[in-house]
Amino acid sequence: MLQILRRFSWAWFGLLISDEDYGRHAARSFQSDLAESGGSCLAYLEVLPWVNDVAELRRIVSIMKKSTSRVVIVFAHQSNMLNLMEEVSYLVHNSLHSY
C-alpha cells in the first residue's frame, strides 16, 4: 500500500476500517509502516459500523466531505462498504434534487 501511495505522490489521505480484528490490525500495521516511512499523513481514521447505522454513516460521510484529502484507503469487508456507499448514493441523490 505504501508503494502505491508513493507512486502517485499521495501524502494526505483518509483511512476507513471495519470494526473487528481485521480492520484494527490492518490499521495498526499500516500506521506503523507509515510512521517508519515518513512523508505521509492521515487526514482521518474512521471505523465503519457493522450494522447499517445511518447516523454513524452520515457522520463518516460528513468527515470525508469536509476533508481536503481526496484519497481514501479502506481495510474493511464488502458489507461495511456497501452500507457506506448506499448512504453516499442516498445523500448525493437527495442533494441533487434539493435545488
mmCIF file of the C-alpha atoms, coordinates in Angstrom:
data_MODEL
# 
_entry.id   MODEL 
# 
loop_
_atom_site.group_PDB 
_atom_site.id 
_atom_site.type_symbol 
_atom_site.label_atom_id 
_atom_site.label_alt_id 
_atom_site.label_comp_id 
_atom_site.label_asym_id 
_atom_site.label_entity_id 
_atom_site.label_seq_id 
_atom_site.pdbx_PDB_ins_code 
_atom_site.Cartn_x 
_atom_site.Cartn_y 
_atom_site.Cartn_z 
_atom_site.occupancy 
_atom_site.B_iso_or_equiv 
_atom_site.pdbx_formal_charge 
_atom_site.auth_seq_id 
_atom_site.auth_comp_id 
_atom_site.auth_asym_id 
_atom_site.auth_atom_id 
_atom_site.pdbx_PDB_model_num 
ATOM 1  C CA . MET A 1 1  ? 0.000   0.000  0.000  1.00 0.00 ? 1  MET A CA 1 
ATOM 2  C CA . LEU A 1 2  ? 2.825   2.399  0.824  1.00 0.00 ? 2  LEU A CA 1 
ATOM 3  C CA . GLN A 1 3  ? 4.339   1.801  -2.618 1.00 0.00 ? 3  GLN A CA 1 
ATOM 4  C CA . ILE A 1 4  ? 1.048   2.839  -4.223 1.00 0.00 ? 4  ILE A CA 1 
ATOM 5  C CA . LEU A 1 5  ? 0.925   5.989  -2.084 1.00 0.00 ? 5  LEU A CA 1 
ATOM 6  C CA . ARG A 1 6  ? 4.455   6.898  -3.081 1.00 0.00 ? 6  ARG A CA 1 
ATOM 7  C CA . ARG A 1 7  ? 3.919   6.053  -6.751 1.00 0.00 ? 7  ARG A CA 1 
ATOM 8  C CA . PHE A 1 8  ? 1.050   8.533  -7.036 1.00 0.00 ? 8  PHE A CA 1 
ATOM 9  C CA . SER A 1 9  ? 2.538   11.048 -4.564 1.00 0.00 ? 9  SER A CA 1 
ATOM 10 C CA . TRP A 1 10 ? -0.432  10.725 -2.219 1.00 0.00 ? 10 TRP A CA 1 
ATOM 11 C CA . ALA A 1 11 ? 0.674   12.189 1.094  1.00 0.00 ? 11 ALA A CA 1 
ATOM 12 C CA . TRP A 1 12 ? -2.697  13.121 2.652  1.00 0.00 ? 12 TRP A CA 1 
ATOM 13 C CA . PHE A 1 13 ? -5.438  10.518 2.872  1.00 0.00 ? 13 PHE A CA 1 
ATOM 14 C CA . GLY A 1 14 ? -8.243  9.074  4.936  1.00 0.00 ? 14 GLY A CA 1 
ATOM 15 C CA . LEU A 1 15 ? -8.421  5.579  6.363  1.00 0.00 ? 15 LEU A CA 1 
ATOM 16 C CA . LEU A 1 16 ? -11.611 3.565  6.848  1.00 0.00 ? 16 LEU A CA 1 
ATOM 17 C CA . ILE A 1 17 ? -11.548 0.269  8.722  1.00 0.00 ? 17 ILE A CA 1 
ATOM 18 C CA . SER A 1 18 ? -14.030 -2.377 9.759  1.00 0.00 ? 18 SER A CA 1 
ATOM 19 C CA . ASP A 1 19 ? -14.897 -2.707 13.442 1.00 0.00 ? 19 ASP A CA 1 
ATOM 20 C CA . GLU A 1 20 ? -13.233 -6.044 14.139 1.00 0.00 ? 20 GLU A CA 1 
ATOM 21 C CA . ASP A 1 21 ? -9.798  -7.670 14.350 1.00 0.00 ? 21 ASP A CA 1 
ATOM 22 C CA . TYR A 1 22 ? -9.067  -7.451 10.604 1.00 0.00 ? 22 TYR A CA 1 
ATOM 23 C CA . GLY A 1 23 ? -9.694  -3.712 10.425 1.00 0.00 ? 23 GLY A CA 1 
ATOM 24 C CA . ARG A 1 24 ? -7.981  -2.837 13.677 1.00 0.00 ? 24 ARG A CA 1 
ATOM 25 C CA . HIS A 1 25 ? -4.917  -4.977 12.927 1.00 0.00 ? 25 HIS A CA 1 
ATOM 26 C CA . ALA A 1 26 ? -4.628  -3.570 9.392  1.00 0.00 ? 26 ALA A CA 1 
ATOM 27 C CA . ALA A 1 27 ? -4.882  -0.003 10.729 1.00 0.00 ? 27 ALA A CA 1 
ATOM 28 C CA . ARG A 1 28 ? -2.193  -0.574 13.389 1.00 0.00 ? 28 ARG A CA 1 
ATOM 29 C CA . SER A 1 29 ? 0.142   -2.237 10.907 1.00 0.00 ? 29 SER A CA 1 
ATOM 30 C CA . PHE A 1 30 ? -0.455  0.414  8.257  1.00 0.00 ? 30 PHE A CA 1 
ATOM 31 C CA . GLN A 1 31 ? 0.053   3.285  10.703 1.00 0.00 ? 31 GLN A CA 1 
ATOM 32 C CA . SER A 1 32 ? 3.260   1.684  11.966 1.00 0.00 ? 32 SER A CA 1 
ATOM 33 C CA . ASP A 1 33 ? 4.604   1.305  8.424  1.00 0.00 ? 33 ASP A CA 1 
ATOM 34 C CA . LEU A 1 34 ? 3.508   4.849  7.647  1.00 0.00 ? 34 LEU A CA 1 
ATOM 35 C CA . ALA A 1 35 ? 5.346   6.247  10.677 1.00 0.00 ? 35 ALA A CA 1 
ATOM 36 C CA . GLU A 1 36 ? 8.531   4.412  9.682  1.00 0.00 ? 36 GLU A CA 1 
ATOM 37 C CA . SER A 1 37 ? 8.416   5.629  6.090  1.00 0.00 ? 37 SER A CA 1 
ATOM 38 C CA . GLY A 1 38 ? 7.574   9.279  6.866  1.00 0.00 ? 38 GLY A CA 1 
ATOM 39 C CA . GLY A 1 39 ? 6.205   11.766 4.371  1.00 0.00 ? 39 GLY A CA 1 
ATOM 40 C CA . SER A 1 40 ? 2.518   10.808 4.527  1.00 0.00 ? 40 SER A CA 1 
ATOM 41 C CA . CYS A 1 41 ? -0.227  11.753 6.969  1.00 0.00 ? 41 CYS A CA 1 
ATOM 42 C CA . LEU A 1 42 ? -3.700  10.575 7.883  1.00 0.00 ? 42 LEU A CA 1 
ATOM 43 C CA . ALA A 1 43 ? -6.438  13.138 7.448  1.00 0.00 ? 43 ALA A CA 1 
ATOM 44 C CA . TYR A 1 44 ? -8.821  10.916 9.423  1.00 0.00 ? 44 TYR A CA 1 
ATOM 45 C CA . LEU A 1 45 ? -9.321  7.341  10.591 1.00 0.00 ? 45 LEU A CA 1 
ATOM 46 C CA . GLU A 1 46 ? -12.889 6.146  10.917 1.00 0.00 ? 46 GLU A CA 1 
ATOM 47 C CA . VAL A 1 47 ? -14.367 2.814  11.977 1.00 0.00 ? 47 VAL A CA 1 
ATOM 48 C CA . LEU A 1 48 ? -17.223 1.595  9.789  1.00 0.00 ? 48 LEU A CA 1 
ATOM 49 C CA . PRO A 1 49 ? -20.161 0.147  11.736 1.00 0.00 ? 49 PRO A CA 1 
ATOM 50 C CA . TRP A 1 50 ? -21.181 -3.472 11.144 1.00 0.00 ? 50 TRP A CA 1 
ATOM 51 C CA . VAL A 1 51 ? -24.860 -2.630 11.172 1.00 0.00 ? 51 VAL A CA 1 
ATOM 52 C CA . ASN A 1 52 ? -26.484 -0.098 8.886  1.00 0.00 ? 52 ASN A CA 1 
ATOM 53 C CA . ASP A 1 53 ? -26.269 2.741  11.437 1.00 0.00 ? 53 ASP A CA 1 
ATOM 54 C CA . VAL A 1 54 ? -27.458 5.649  9.283  1.00 0.00 ? 54 VAL A CA 1 
ATOM 55 C CA . ALA A 1 55 ? -26.448 8.348  11.779 1.00 0.00 ? 55 ALA A CA 1 
ATOM 56 C CA . GLU A 1 56 ? -22.918 6.964  12.092 1.00 0.00 ? 56 GLU A CA 1 
ATOM 57 C CA . LEU A 1 57 ? -22.559 6.513  8.332  1.00 0.00 ? 57 LEU A CA 1 
ATOM 58 C CA . ARG A 1 58 ? -23.708 10.098 7.737  1.00 0.00 ? 58 ARG A CA 1 
ATOM 59 C CA . ARG A 1 59 ? -21.193 11.320 10.303 1.00 0.00 ? 59 ARG A CA 1 
ATOM 60 C CA . ILE A 1 60 ? -18.400 9.465  8.478  1.00 0.00 ? 60 ILE A CA 1 
ATOM 61 C CA . VAL A 1 61 ? -19.538 10.773 5.077  1.00 0.00 ? 61 VAL A CA 1 
ATOM 62 C CA . SER A 1 62 ? -19.562 14.294 6.518  1.00 0.00 ? 62 SER A CA 1 
ATOM 63 C CA . ILE A 1 63 ? -15.970 13.907 7.718  1.00 0.00 ? 63 ILE A CA 1 
ATOM 64 C CA . MET A 1 64 ? -14.941 12.618 4.296  1.00 0.00 ? 64 MET A CA 1 
ATOM 65 C CA . LYS A 1 65 ? -16.647 15.539 2.542  1.00 0.00 ? 65 LYS A CA 1 
ATOM 66 C CA . LYS A 1 66 ? -15.060 18.140 4.836  1.00 0.00 ? 66 LYS A CA 1 
ATOM 67 C CA . SER A 1 67 ? -11.586 16.695 4.475  1.00 0.00 ? 67 SER A CA 1 
ATOM 68 C CA . THR A 1 68 ? -9.180  18.155 1.942  1.00 0.00 ? 68 THR A CA 1 
ATOM 69 C CA . SER A 1 69 ? -7.935  14.617 1.307  1.00 0.00 ? 69 SER A CA 1 
ATOM 70 C CA . ARG A 1 70 ? -9.165  13.080 -1.939 1.00 0.00 ? 70 ARG A CA 1 
ATOM 71 C CA . VAL A 1 71 ? -7.713  9.617  -1.283 1.00 0.00 ? 71 VAL A CA 1 
ATOM 72 C CA . VAL A 1 72 ? -9.398  7.043  0.947  1.00 0.00 ? 72 VAL A CA 1 
ATOM 73 C CA . ILE A 1 73 ? -7.774  3.755  1.908  1.00 0.00 ? 73 ILE A CA 1 
ATOM 74 C CA . VAL A 1 74 ? -10.124 1.059  3.140  1.00 0.00 ? 74 VAL A CA 1 
ATOM 75 C CA . PHE A 1 75 ? -9.443  -2.051 5.205  1.00 0.00 ? 75 PHE A CA 1 
ATOM 76 C CA . ALA A 1 76 ? -12.963 -3.402 5.561  1.00 0.00 ? 76 ALA A CA 1 
ATOM 77 C CA . HIS A 1 77 ? -15.283 -6.124 4.441  1.00 0.00 ? 77 HIS A CA 1 
ATOM 78 C CA . GLN A 1 78 ? -17.605 -5.708 1.495  1.00 0.00 ? 78 GLN A CA 1 
ATOM 79 C CA . SER A 1 79 ? -20.713 -5.432 3.671  1.00 0.00 ? 79 SER A CA 1 
ATOM 80 C CA . ASN A 1 80 ? -19.219 -2.442 5.527  1.00 0.00 ? 80 ASN A CA 1 
ATOM 81 C CA . MET A 1 81 ? -18.502 -0.662 2.261  1.00 0.00 ? 81 MET A CA 1 
ATOM 82 C CA . LEU A 1 82 ? -21.898 -1.460 0.754  1.00 0.00 ? 82 LEU A CA 1 
ATOM 83 C CA . ASN A 1 83 ? -23.627 0.266  3.668  1.00 0.00 ? 83 ASN A CA 1 
ATOM 84 C CA . LEU A 1 84 ? -21.352 3.297  3.304  1.00 0.00 ? 84 LEU A CA 1 
ATOM 85 C CA . MET A 1 85 ? -21.774 3.506  -0.470 1.00 0.00 ? 85 MET A CA 1 
ATOM 86 C CA . GLU A 1 86 ? -25.556 3.229  -0.151 1.00 0.00 ? 86 GLU A CA 1 
ATOM 87 C CA . GLU A 1 87 ? -25.520 6.191  2.221  1.00 0.00 ? 87 GLU A CA 1 
ATOM 88 C CA . VAL A 1 88 ? -23.215 8.190  -0.082 1.00 0.00 ? 88 VAL A CA 1 
ATOM 89 C CA . SER A 1 89 ? -25.521 7.426  -3.005 1.00 0.00 ? 89 SER A CA 1 
ATOM 90 C CA . TYR A 1 90 ? -28.580 8.442  -0.992 1.00 0.00 ? 90 TYR A CA 1 
ATOM 91 C CA . LEU A 1 91 ? -27.009 11.728 0.112  1.00 0.00 ? 91 LEU A CA 1 
ATOM 92 C CA . VAL A 1 92 ? -25.778 12.580 -3.385 1.00 0.00 ? 92 VAL A CA 1 
ATOM 93 C CA . HIS A 1 93 ? -29.156 11.749 -4.930 1.00 0.00 ? 93 HIS A CA 1 
ATOM 94 C CA . ASN A 1 94 ? -31.023 13.879 -2.383 1.00 0.00 ? 94 ASN A CA 1 
ATOM 95 C CA . SER A 1 95 ? -28.620 16.818 -2.703 1.00 0.00 ? 95 SER A CA 1 
ATOM 96 C CA . LEU A 1 96 ? -29.083 16.824 -6.488 1.00 0.00 ? 96 LEU A CA 1 
ATOM 97 C CA . HIS A 1 97 ? -32.845 17.023 -6.075 1.00 0.00 ? 97 HIS A CA 1 
ATOM 98 C CA . SER A 1 98 ? -32.853 19.674 -3.355 1.00 0.00 ? 98 SER A CA 1 
ATOM 99 C CA . TYR A 1 99 ? -32.175 22.577 -5.731 1.00 0.00 ? 99 TYR A CA 1 
# 
